[in-house]
Amino acid sequence: MTRGRWILAAGLGAALGPTASSPPSRASTPASPDAEAEADAGLVAKAAVPGPPIDSSSPPGGSDAWPSACSFRYPLCVRPAPGTPGSVAAAALLAAERAWRVVTGALALPPPDGGLDGAWQVYLVDGAEARVRAPSLLDARDLRGHIDRASSFAAVDRRTPPGCALDVALARAVARGSLWRAAPATDAGSADAAVEAIAQLATPCSTGQEREDAIDFEAAPERTVVDARSPSFNRGAAMFFAWLDRRFGARPGAVLLGLWAVAPTMTPPDACRWAGTPTGFDVLRASLGSALWQGSTLDDVFAAFAAARASMDPAPSLTWNIAWPLQARRLASAEPVGPTGASYVLVDHASAPRGAKLRVEAAWEDYARMRWIVLKLDAAGKVLEELPIASADRATEAAKTIENLDDVSRVVVLGVNLGSTEMPFDPDDGVWEPHGWLLTLRSEDTR
């Protein structure tokens, strides 16, 4: 095992809670020379996938016409656009101080780097410019160290009303600035989602936009959880990172901090794109081995999230919602499922005969690793039992008969795509191959 992979496994392990303290996984166990060579070969092959582009930006306040209001407590300044009322700048500075105190204090994330200017700059700009720039942008790479880090600045809409909305905007900005410093090579989808999860931890209020983003995320559960095509979907994907943090973190924010702290990249100085490895998912793959049970893997974590997602609020959109299949029903995926995404089929048990069983037969396309799970729900939507449907490695079909359904209100059959059979999931791929499925459901009478 390479030294870098030891760092990944050991570093995040310190941030994990008791659920992740089971015996070491294969990822954190010394390997044979042959296995080590294979691992290194795999890392070299994967490194061919580049990270996100290195797009630096120029701060909008280079002119002396932009005043500056700086904090006496923290190394940060607010720079309002000319003509901005002083009360707006004062409110933004107070909100920035609150965000800084929580993000870098209670949550222990590294403070944003202001670069050669020293203090980290928050520019209050017009709405259109803020939407293009927000929440924080790369200013310059720091080429003095042997691992990637970067300075940044923030651009916040100066019309954001003081109170909760401004607090959330500054929490996002400070969290994104922290990420620029700690792990600037993070892919855009993971960055937006993790920053949103941090902002929600750092602010005790909600603007209402958070729920709209979550609804957008749950409206397309088949999509990859870090699909960066939609800003609202990206922010809604905070549901995934927040669930990881609650499920495996020793304290709030610990898993998110671990993802940033133990994923150091080393990008050549003349590169136009960040290094592609390691990613946050590499960290999870190495560090969450045996976190759920002895021998469990990141695949099992993806499946556990898909199952937990079924009872979250908002709930994921259903691919199918059918009555009890007294006659066999054959259903096809309305949308193909991307890696880490899932499809949900709900079966109403109300018209089922007493003692009836449900036969579930699933088939899917080659080169996809699908995991199928059946959830028994009561009338309130609480999960009574979770039943995995076993299938062989590289199989394209699975089947199971579900029994003891008399006290069940509904049954959810979900299929989660665990990624390609050829290579592990990489968030830097950007475009992932989704896969379709066929599901046959029928009632089986016990008489």
C-alpha positions in Angstrom: 0.0 0.0 0.0 1.3 3.4 -0.9 2.0 6.0 1.8 -0.7 8.3 0.3 -3.4 5.6 0.7 -2.4 5.1 4.3 -2.9 8.8 4.9 -6.4 8.6 3.4 -7.5 5.6 5.5 -5.9 6.8 8.8 -6.7 10.5 8.5 -10.5 10.3 8.0 -10.6 7.4 10.5 -9.8 9.9 13.3 -12.9 11.9 12.3 -15.3 9.0 12.2 -17.7 8.1 15.0 -18.1 4.7 16.7 -19.9 3.2 13.7 -16.7 3.4 11.7 -14.3 2.0 14.4 -14.8 -1.7 13.5 -11.8 -3.8 12.4 -9.7 -2.4 9.6 -11.0 -2.7 6.0 -8.9 -4.2 3.2 -8.2 -0.6 2.2 -6.3 0.0 5.5 -4.6 -3.4 5.7 -1.0 -4.0 4.4 -1.2 -5.6 1.0 1.0 -8.1 -0.7 3.6 -6.7 -3.2 1.5 -7.9 -6.1 -1.7 -6.3 -4.7 0.3 -3.1 -4.1 1.5 -3.1 -7.7 -2.1 -3.6 -8.9 -3.3 -0.8 -6.7 -0.6 1.6 -8.0 -1.4 0.6 -11.6 -5.1 1.3 -10.9 -4.2 4.7 -9.5 -2.1 5.6 -12.5 -4.9 4.5 -14.9 -7.4 6.6 -13.0 -5.1 9.6 -12.9 -5.8 9.9 -16.7 -9.1 11.5 -15.7 -8.2 15.1 -15.0 -9.7 17.2 -12.2 -11.7 20.4 -12.7 -10.2 23.3 -14.7 -8.1 25.9 -12.9 -10.1 29.0 -13.5 -8.8 32.0 -11.4 -10.8 35.2 -11.2 -9.9 38.8 -10.7 -11.5 40.5 -7.6 -13.9 43.2 -8.7 -12.7 45.7 -6.1 -9.3 46.7 -7.5 -10.1 50.3 -7.6 -9.6 52.7 -4.7 -13.2 53.6 -5.2 -14.2 50.5 -3.3 -14.1 51.2 0.4 -13.1 48.6 2.9 -14.5 47.6 6.3 -12.3 45.1 8.2 -12.9 42.9 11.2 -11.0 43.5 14.5 -11.5 39.8 15.4 -10.7 37.8 12.2 -8.5 38.4 9.1 -11.4 39.4 6.8 -12.7 42.6 5.2 -15.9 43.5 3.5 -15.6 45.7 0.4 -18.9 47.1 -0.8 -19.4 48.4 -4.4 -19.4 52.2 -4.6 -22.7 53.6 -3.6 -23.6 50.8 -1.1 -25.1 52.2 2.1 -22.8 51.9 5.1 -25.5 49.9 7.0 -25.4 47.2 4.4 -21.6 46.9 4.7 -21.8 46.8 8.5 -24.5 44.0 8.4 -22.4 42.0 6.0 -19.3 42.3 8.1 -21.2 41.1 11.2 -22.6 38.2 9.2 -19.2 37.3 7.9 -17.8 37.4 11.4 -20.5 35.0 12.7 -19.9 32.6 9.8 -16.1 32.7 10.3 -16.5 32.1 14.0 -18.6 29.0 13.5 -17.0 27.5 10.4 -13.4 27.9 11.5 -14.1 27.6 15.3 -16.9 25.2 16.2 -16.6 23.2 13.0 -12.8 23.5 12.9 -12.5 24.0 9.1 -9.3 25.8 8.0 -9.8 29.6 7.5 -10.0 30.9 4.0 -6.7 32.2 2.6 -6.7 35.9 1.5 -3.4 35.5 -0.3 -0.9 38.3 -0.6 -3.6 40.8 0.6 -3.6 39.1 4.0 -7.2 39.6 4.9 -9.8 37.5 3.1 -12.0 39.8 1.0 -15.8 39.8 0.7 -17.0 41.9 -2.2 -20.6 43.2 -2.1 -21.6 43.4 -5.7 -24.7 43.7 -7.9 -27.0 40.6 -8.1 -26.1 39.5 -11.6 -22.4 39.6 -10.9 -22.8 37.8 -7.6 -24.7 35.0 -9.3 -21.8 34.5 -11.7 -19.2 34.8 -9.0 -20.8 33.5 -5.8 -20.1 32.1 -3.3 -16.2 32.2 -3.4 -13.8 32.1 -6.3 -10.2 31.1 -6.8 -7.9 34.0 -6.6 -4.5 32.3 -7.0 -2.8 29.0 -6.4 -0.3 28.9 -3.6 2.8 27.3 -5.3 5.0 27.4 -2.2 3.8 24.1 -0.7 4.0 20.5 -2.1 0.3 20.0 -2.0 -2.5 22.1 -3.6 -4.0 25.0 -1.8 -5.3 28.3 -3.1 -6.4 31.8 -2.0 -9.8 33.1 -2.7 -12.3 35.9 -2.3 -16.1 36.1 -2.0 -18.7 37.9 -4.0 -22.1 38.4 -2.3 -25.2 40.2 -3.7 -25.3 43.5 -1.8 -29.1 43.4 -2.0 -29.3 40.3 0.2 -31.5 41.2 3.1 -29.8 41.3 6.6 -30.8 38.4 8.8 -31.1 34.7 7.9 -30.5 35.2 4.1 -27.3 37.2 4.7 -26.1 34.8 7.3 -26.6 31.8 5.0 -24.9 33.6 2.0 -21.8 34.4 4.1 -21.7 30.9 5.6 -21.6 29.5 2.1 -18.9 32.0 1.1 -16.7 31.2 4.1 -17.2 27.5 3.7 -16.3 27.6 0.0 -13.2 29.8 0.8 -12.2 27.1 3.3 -12.5 24.5 0.7 -10.4 26.5 -1.7 -7.6 26.5 0.9 -7.9 22.8 1.9 -8.9 20.9 -1.2 -9.1 23.2 -4.3 -9.2 20.3 -6.7 -12.6 19.1 -5.4 -15.1 18.6 -8.3 -17.8 21.3 -8.6 -20.7 19.0 -7.7 -19.1 17.7 -4.5 -17.9 21.2 -3.6 -21.4 22.8 -3.9 -23.1 20.0 -2.0 -20.5 19.9 0.8 -20.4 23.7 1.2 -24.2 23.7 1.4 -24.1 21.0 4.1 -21.5 23.1 6.1 -23.6 26.3 5.6 -26.7 24.5 7.0 -24.7 23.4 10.0 -23.3 26.9 10.6 -26.6 28.8 10.5 -29.5 28.1 12.9 -32.2 29.4 10.4 -33.6 28.5 7.0 -34.4 30.8 4.1 -36.8 28.3 2.5 -34.4 28.0 -0.5 -32.8 25.0 1.2 -36.0 23.0 0.9 -36.6 24.0 -2.7 -33.1 22.8 -3.5 -33.8 19.5 -1.7 -37.0 19.1 -3.7 -35.0 19.6 -6.9 -32.5 16.9 -5.8 -35.2 14.4 -4.9 -37.1 15.1 -8.1 -34.4 13.3 -10.0 -33.1 10.5 -7.7 -31.8 8.6 -10.8 -29.1 11.2 -11.3 -25.6 10.9 -9.8 -25.5 12.6 -6.4 -22.8 15.0 -7.5 -24.1 15.9 -11.0 -23.0 19.5 -11.4 -25.3 20.5 -14.3 -27.8 22.3 -12.0 -26.8 24.7 -9.1 -30.1 23.9 -7.3 -29.6 20.2 -7.7 -26.0 20.6 -6.5 -27.1 22.4 -3.3 -29.8 19.8 -2.7 -27.2 17.1 -2.8 -26.2 18.4 0.6 -28.7 15.7 1.7 -26.1 13.1 0.8 -23.2 14.8 2.5 -25.2 15.7 5.6 -26.4 12.0 5.8 -22.8 10.9 5.6 -21.8 13.3 8.4 -24.7 12.3 10.7 -24.2 8.6 10.0 -20.4 8.3 10.4 -19.1 11.5 12.0 -17.8 11.7 15.5 -19.1 15.3 15.7 -21.0 17.6 13.4 -18.9 18.4 10.3 -16.2 15.8 11.1 -16.7 13.7 7.9 -16.8 16.8 5.7 -13.6 18.2 7.3 -12.0 14.7 6.8 -12.9 14.7 3.1 -11.1 17.9 2.6 -8.2 17.4 5.0 -7.1 13.9 3.8 -7.5 14.3 0.0 -4.3 16.2 -0.8 -3.6 16.7 -4.5 -0.4 17.6 -6.2 -0.9 19.5 -9.5 2.0 20.5 -11.6 2.7 24.3 -11.6 2.0 24.6 -15.4 -1.2 22.5 -15.5 -4.4 24.0 -16.7 -6.5 21.5 -14.7 -6.3 20.3 -11.1 -4.9 16.8 -10.4 -7.7 14.2 -10.7 -6.8 12.1 -7.6 -7.4 11.6 -4.9 -11.0 12.6 -4.8 -13.4 12.7 -1.8 -14.8 9.5 -3.0 -11.4 7.9 -2.9 -11.2 9.0 0.8 -14.6 7.4 1.5 -13.7 4.3 -0.3 -10.5 3.8 1.8 -11.9 5.1 5.1 -15.4 3.6 5.2 -14.4 0.0 4.7 -16.2 -2.1 7.3 -17.9 1.0 8.6 -21.4 -0.6 8.4 -20.3 -4.2 9.2 -17.2 -6.2 8.9 -16.3 -6.4 5.2 -18.7 -3.7 4.1 -17.6 -1.3 1.4 -18.5 2.1 -0.1 -21.0 0.2 -2.3 -22.8 -0.7 0.9 -22.7 3.0 2.0 -24.3 4.1 -1.3 -27.0 1.4 -0.9 -27.6 2.5 2.7 -28.1 6.1 1.6 -30.5 5.0 -1.1 -32.6 3.1 1.5 -32.5 6.0 4.0 -33.5 8.4 1.3 -36.8 6.6 0.9 -38.0 7.9 4.2 -36.4 11.4 4.1 -38.4 14.6 3.8 -38.7 15.5 1.0 -38.9 12.0 -0.3 -37.5 11.0 -3.7 -39.8 10.9 -6.7 -41.2 7.5 -7.6 -40.5 5.9 -10.9 -43.7 3.8 -10.5 -46.6 3.8 -8.0 -48.8 0.8 -8.5 -51.6 -1.1 -6.8 -51.0 -4.6 -5.6 -50.1 -6.7 -8.7 -52.8 -9.4 -8.6 -51.7 -10.0 -12.2 -48.0 -9.8 -13.0 -46.7 -6.4 -13.9 -43.6 -5.7 -15.9 -42.2 -2.2 -15.4 -39.3 -0.4 -17.1 -37.2 2.4 -15.8 -38.6 5.7 -16.9 -35.1 7.2 -16.7 -31.9 5.3 -16.7 -30.0 5.3 -13.4 -26.6 7.0 -13.1 -23.9 5.8 -10.7 -24.9 6.5 -7.0 -28.5 7.2 -8.2 -31.5 5.1 -7.5 -35.0 4.3 -8.8 -38.0 3.8 -6.4 -41.1 1.7 -7.1 -43.9 1.8 -4.6 -46.4 -1.0 -4.3 -49.7 -0.4 -2.4 -50.5 -3.3 -0.2 -54.2 -2.3 0.4 -55.7 -4.7 -2.1 -53.5 -7.7 -1.4 -55.1 -10.9 -0.3 -54.4 -12.0 3.3 -51.1 -13.9 3.4 -50.1 -12.9 -0.1 -46.4 -12.7 -1.0 -44.7 -10.4 -3.5 -42.4 -11.9 -6.1 -39.7 -9.4 -7.2 -37.6 -10.1 -10.3 -35.2 -7.5 -11.6 -33.0 -7.4 -14.7 -30.6 -4.7 -15.8 -28.1 -3.7 -18.5 -24.5 -5.1 -18.8 -21.6 -3.2 -17.2 -23.8 -1.8 -14.4 -23.6 -2.9 -10.8 -27.2 -2.7 -9.5 -28.2 -3.4 -5.9 -31.9 -4.1 -5.2 -33.5 -3.6 -1.8 -37.1 -4.1 -0.6 -38.5 -1.8 2.2 -41.6 -2.7 4.1 -43.4 0.5 5.3 -46.1 1.1 7.8 -49.0 3.6 7.3 -46.8 6.5 8.6 -44.0 5.7 6.1 -41.7 4.2 8.8 -39.4 1.4 7.6 -40.4 -1.8 9.3 -37.9 -4.0 7.6 -35.2 -3.7 4.9 -34.5 -6.8 2.7 -31.6 -6.8 0.3 -32.0 -8.9 -2.9 -28.8 -10.9 -3.3 -27.1 -11.2 -6.7 -23.8 -12.6 -7.9 -20.9 -10.3 -8.8 -21.3 -8.9 -12.4 -24.8 -10.4 -12.5 -27.6 -8.7 -14.5 -30.6 -10.1 -12.7 -31.8 -10.8 -9.2 -35.0 -12.2 -7.6 -36.6 -12.6 -4.2 -40.0 -13.5 -2.8 -41.1 -11.1 0.0 -43.2 -12.7 2.8 -45.0 -11.6 6.0 -46.7 -8.6 4.5 -50.0 -8.6 6.3 -49.1 -5.7 8.6 -47.4 -3.7 5.9 -49.0 -0.7 4.3 -46.7 -0.2 1.3 -43.7 -1.9 -0.2 -40.8 0.1 -1.9 -38.6 -1.7 -4.3 -35.5 0.3 -5.0 -32.6 -0.2 -7.3 -29.3 1.7 -6.8 -26.6 1.9 -9.4 -23.2 1.3 -7.7 -21.2 2.3 -10.8 -19.4 0.6 -13.6 -18.1 -2.9 -13.4 -14.9 -1.7 -15.0 -13.7 1.1 -12.7 -14.7 2.8 -9.4 -16.9 5.9 -9.4 -15.0 9.1 -10.1 -16.8 12.5 -9.7 -14.4 14.1 -12.2 -15.8 12.1 -15.0 -18.5 14.7 -15.4 -20.6 12.5 -17.7 -21.6 9.1 -16.5 -23.2 6.2 -18.3 -26.7 5.6 -16.9 -28.3 2.2 -17.2 -31.9 0.9 -17.5 -33.7 -1.9 -15.8 -36.8 -4.1 -16.0 -38.8 -5.1 -12.9 -41.4 -7.9 -12.8 -43.8 -7.9 -9.8 -46.5 -10.4 -9.1 -48.6 -11.6 -6.2 -48.1 -15.1 -4.9 -51.0 -16.7 -3.1 -50.0 -19.0 -0.2 -53.1 -21.2 -0.7 
